[in-house]
Structure formats: C-alpha cells, structure tokens
Amino acid sequence: MFEIRPAVSTDVPAAIATLVDAFEHDALMLYLFAKHPVGIRAGIQTFFSILLRARIALDAPAEVLVLDGEIRGVVMGNHTSPPAWPTELDKEWLQFSESVREFNDRLEAYESICVTHEPSEDHYYLGVIGVHPSLQGKGAGKALLDSFCERSRADPKSRGVYLDTANPASLEFYYKNGFVHRGEGQLDGARLWCVYRRT
C-alpha cells in the first residue's frame, strides 16, 4: 500500500509541506515557534527544511512515504555516529535561529531534556516522524516507524531507537509499538516525554 524510500533533494518541498500540515498544532512546535515573526507554520517549514536537507547531505536516516505518487509521510533522524553539521547550511541556520525571538533558548531547553534521558548505549535517534493528517490512524506512521527501527536493527552498532514527543496520542502510539518511558520534562505549558525501544 505504502512505498517507503530514501529521501532525495527533489523530495524536500513536498516532504516539508506534509510535515507542516502534520505538526502545525504540535505542542513542541508551538513552544519553539511561539514568537516566530510570521507564524507557526512558517517556523515549522524553515526548521524542517533545513533539517531534512542536512540529513540528506550527510546520508543520515531520512525516508519518505509515498502513496499514489505523492509524498504523505516523512521520518528522519541520526544513526549512532552523527557526522558534523554540513557547513553549507551554517549561514541559513544562523539567520533562521536569530530571526525567531527566544528560539535558541527554547531549543536549548528542549535539547537538555532529551540529553538528560538519552540511553548510554549506542542508538539511533528518531528526530521527526510525521504523516499527512488524512493518513493518520491508517498505518502510515507505523510503516515509517517500523522502517526506521529496521535501520537500527540492521546496524550492528545500534542497540535501539530513542525519540521524544510532546503529543499524548503519539506517546500511546509509541508505547503500543514497543517503546518504554525514559523520562520527561516541562517546556512552559508543553510536556515532553522521552522513550526508547531496543532493536
């Protein structure tokens, strides 16, 4: 039913459009981009665009889910030894991060929670997983999650997959798919849960 394949550069516009629709009401995105000068959707668009292009440039895990020829889901993250950030994106990231008031402080607070509960063993980090709202609850998210976890399982260095979520419904989804609670924290009004699954 679904085709899942590695993301390539030409996928970026359609992939980001899907992620914007998937995350526009997400508590973490609302926290990070509450003070974006143009609005939440604009913040999500630029943020995920830079992250996806970085993952593609570094050959890090990044896949798209395709249905009827259209990209309807995205998953991306890091393997056990993330390479250095691509220098060609430095200027764009700096301009973006400085254009959103309090973004850097909020991102640092978010990352500090994630690092606190991170497993000590080598693992894959699943940074983003999203499907178009029209496909939510129809198996697309599970297909992307299974594909990412299979990458970890196939890597002899990796012992599991670590991720975080600020969405209670997503948290239940991860629990049903074998993830266990590692810890949590508060980001203003947003609650962040960190979970892990051995692979």
Legacy VTK file of the C-alpha trace (Angstrom):
# vtk DataFile Version 3.0
C-alpha trace
ASCII
DATASET POLYDATA
POINTS 199 float
0.000 0.000 0.000
2.703 2.464 1.031
6.071 2.919 -0.642
8.879 3.983 1.681
12.142 5.075 0.154
15.172 7.237 0.978
14.539 10.962 0.676
16.349 12.865 -2.066
16.775 16.590 -2.639
13.868 16.869 -5.064
11.542 15.480 -2.362
12.132 18.385 0.008
9.278 20.755 -0.984
6.566 18.062 -0.894
8.017 16.439 2.228
8.076 19.739 4.101
4.528 20.586 3.040
3.428 17.284 4.591
5.313 17.983 7.817
3.846 21.475 8.139
0.330 20.028 7.909
1.240 17.256 10.358
2.841 19.474 13.005
1.042 22.827 12.900
-0.819 22.033 16.150
2.017 20.125 17.849
2.815 21.393 21.359
6.579 21.311 20.801
6.308 23.327 17.597
4.050 25.829 19.345
6.660 26.110 22.088
9.621 26.552 19.724
7.926 28.998 17.368
5.539 30.881 19.638
7.390 34.092 18.776
8.097 33.470 15.098
7.537 36.791 13.302
5.439 35.210 10.525
3.722 32.417 12.439
3.987 28.772 13.496
3.645 27.271 10.010
6.477 29.408 8.655
8.701 28.356 11.531
7.957 24.678 11.012
8.571 24.981 7.278
12.030 26.524 7.565
13.088 24.403 10.543
12.221 21.068 8.962
13.513 22.123 5.548
16.968 22.791 6.955
16.934 19.580 9.000
15.834 17.395 6.092
18.374 18.891 3.700
21.081 18.357 6.332
20.114 14.686 6.768
20.131 14.138 3.000
23.518 15.855 2.622
25.005 13.717 5.403
23.403 10.461 4.243
21.710 10.240 7.629
18.425 8.322 8.006
15.740 10.194 6.066
12.837 8.480 4.313
9.586 9.469 2.691
6.313 7.579 2.490
4.659 7.737 -0.926
1.027 6.975 -1.708
-0.398 7.268 -5.233
2.724 9.094 -6.351
2.557 11.766 -3.636
4.707 12.154 -0.521
2.464 11.749 2.504
4.913 10.987 5.296
8.477 11.652 6.444
10.832 10.160 9.012
14.353 11.372 9.748
16.970 11.188 12.443
20.547 10.211 13.220
22.457 6.968 13.327
24.894 6.022 16.088
27.675 8.383 14.953
26.136 11.581 13.550
28.588 13.364 11.225
29.378 17.051 11.528
26.704 19.546 10.510
27.060 20.459 6.790
28.854 23.797 6.594
26.833 24.862 3.553
23.793 25.197 5.827
25.540 27.167 8.594
24.579 30.618 7.340
20.973 29.654 6.670
20.590 28.075 10.118
22.145 31.107 11.819
19.844 33.516 10.009
16.821 31.401 10.845
17.664 30.872 14.503
18.351 34.563 15.030
15.141 35.628 13.297
12.885 33.921 15.855
12.838 35.592 19.254
13.794 33.202 22.103
14.204 30.272 19.680
17.775 29.435 20.687
16.934 29.437 24.403
13.836 27.325 23.825
15.725 24.853 21.637
18.427 24.554 24.281
15.823 23.834 26.974
14.248 21.158 24.772
17.590 19.543 23.972
18.622 19.497 27.637
15.609 17.325 28.473
16.391 14.947 25.606
20.050 14.627 26.584
19.178 14.001 30.242
17.160 10.888 29.413
19.220 9.621 26.471
20.381 5.982 26.695
24.092 5.464 27.276
24.305 2.630 24.752
24.727 3.335 21.036
21.392 4.010 19.376
19.544 5.738 16.562
17.757 8.988 17.301
14.408 9.470 15.587
14.101 13.246 15.353
10.976 13.679 13.225
8.165 11.414 12.114
5.019 12.816 10.565
2.254 11.834 8.183
-0.331 13.930 6.428
-3.459 14.350 8.601
-5.533 12.457 6.014
-3.476 9.312 6.705
-3.187 9.494 10.469
-4.502 6.338 12.110
-4.282 4.374 8.848
-0.952 2.629 9.295
1.311 5.181 7.623
3.001 6.242 10.864
3.615 2.630 11.868
5.097 1.877 8.443
7.559 4.767 8.811
8.382 3.849 12.394
8.991 0.202 11.505
11.244 1.228 8.620
13.333 3.479 10.862
13.588 0.818 13.576
14.654 -1.713 10.961
17.565 0.573 10.033
18.647 0.480 13.664
18.208 -3.277 13.864
20.350 -3.784 10.764
23.182 -1.664 12.172
25.460 -3.827 14.359
26.496 -0.733 16.345
22.963 0.237 17.353
21.061 -1.148 20.313
17.805 0.739 19.855
15.828 3.828 18.847
15.370 6.873 21.057
12.838 9.658 20.494
10.751 12.303 22.193
7.219 13.598 21.781
5.000 16.327 23.183
1.840 14.676 21.868
-0.047 12.353 24.295
-1.656 10.457 21.397
1.764 9.869 19.823
3.082 8.704 23.187
0.412 5.996 23.322
1.294 5.030 19.745
4.939 4.560 20.715
4.031 2.531 23.805
1.927 0.226 21.633
4.923 -0.225 19.341
7.359 -1.385 21.988
8.818 1.867 23.338
9.300 2.373 27.065
9.361 5.532 29.144
12.815 7.011 29.794
11.895 10.325 31.374
10.055 13.579 30.836
10.197 17.320 31.365
8.238 20.547 31.106
8.659 23.262 28.493
6.404 26.073 29.671
2.973 24.564 29.029
4.282 21.666 26.932
5.121 18.291 28.457
7.869 16.321 26.723
8.189 12.549 27.014
11.345 10.619 26.076
11.012 6.950 25.103
13.258 4.127 23.916
12.920 0.822 22.121
15.572 -1.865 21.967
16.047 -3.233 18.445
LINES 1 200
199 0 1 2 3 4 5 6 7 8 9 10 11 12 13 14 15 16 17 18 19 20 21 22 23 24 25 26 27 28 29 30 31 32 33 34 35 36 37 38 39 40 41 42 43 44 45 46 47 48 49 50 51 52 53 54 55 56 57 58 59 60 61 62 63 64 65 66 67 68 69 70 71 72 73 74 75 76 77 78 79 80 81 82 83 84 85 86 87 88 89 90 91 92 93 94 95 96 97 98 99 100 101 102 103 104 105 106 107 108 109 110 111 112 113 114 115 116 117 118 119 120 121 122 123 124 125 126 127 128 129 130 131 132 133 134 135 136 137 138 139 140 141 142 143 144 145 146 147 148 149 150 151 152 153 154 155 156 157 158 159 160 161 162 163 164 165 166 167 168 169 170 171 172 173 174 175 176 177 178 179 180 181 182 183 184 185 186 187 188 189 190 191 192 193 194 195 196 197 198
